[in-house]
Amino acid sequence: MQTIFLQAAPDGGMLPQLLMFGAIILVFYFFMIRPQQKKASDQKKFREELTKGMRVVTIGGLHGTLVGIEADTVVIEVDKGLRLTFDKSAISMEATAKVK
């Protein structure tokens, strides 16, 4: 004797699937995309507010004091008289700032 099992089609159709897909997109946006955009915005604002005399750290970990600022570059004094030129984008954070 053979038994046949049939599964009924869901009553909601595609609406629940679309709602779930939309919810996944919202979660992805609020937990991944939005924080990255905020971080990039904060970094851009920090680089625009650089001033001479600030102690900074580069992306490579070099600590120094800003002695010159131009449009796209900064001059960092690392040791007495030793000055290095970097792109503004190479400045990571202020040396006295705490990492979150």
N, C-alpha and C positions, 0 to 999 in steps of 0.2 A: 504494500500500500504506500503510495506516495503522498507527501504533504506539501502543499504549495503555500508559501508565505508571501503576501503582498504588502507593500508599504504604501500608505496613502501619501499623497502630495501635501506639503505644508499649506495650511490655510492662508498664511500671510503673504505668500508669493515672494516677491523680491524686496519688499519694503524693509523687513528686518535686516536683510543682508546689506542693503544700502545704508541703513542707519548705523550698523556695526562698522562698516567701512569708513563712514564719516567720523565716527567716534575715534577710530584708530588714527585717522589723519589729524584730528584735533589734539590727541594725546601726543603724537609725534611732534607736532608744531610747538606745543607749550613746554615739552620737556627736552627737546633737542635743538630746534631751529631758533626759537626766541632767545634762549640764554646765550647762544653763540653770537647772535646779532647784538645783544646788549654788551657782551664782552668786547666785541670789535668796536662798538661805539665808544665804550669807556677808554679803550686803548688809543683811539683816534683823538679823543678829547684830551687825554693825558699828554700826548705828543704835541698837541697844539699849545699846551700851557707850560711847556718847558721854559725855564729861565736860567740865566747864568748863575753859577754858584750852587746849583742843585747837585746833590750826590745821587748818581744813577747807576743802574746795573744794565749791561747789554744782554742781548739774548744769549750770547756766548758765555756770560758770567763775569765779564770784566767790570770791575768797580772803578769809578772815577768821578771827577767833578766837571761839570759843564763849564767851559771857558769861552765858547763861541757857538752861536746858533745862526744858521743861514736858512734859506728856503727849504732845501731837502737834506742838508747835512748838519752835523754837530761836531764840535771839537771837544774831546774829553781829555783832561789832564789826569794821567794815571799816577805819575810820580813827579817829583820836582823837575819841571822843565820838559818832561816827556808827554807830548801831546799827540793824540791819535784822532783821525777824522773818520766818522762813521755816518751812515745813512740814518735819518731820523727813525726809520722803521726798525733799526737794530736796537733801539732803546726799549728795554723791557719794563722796568719799573723804577721807582725811586728807591734808593739804597736803604732808607730808613723805614720804608713801607713794609708792613707785615703781609705775608702771603696768606690768602684765605683758603 
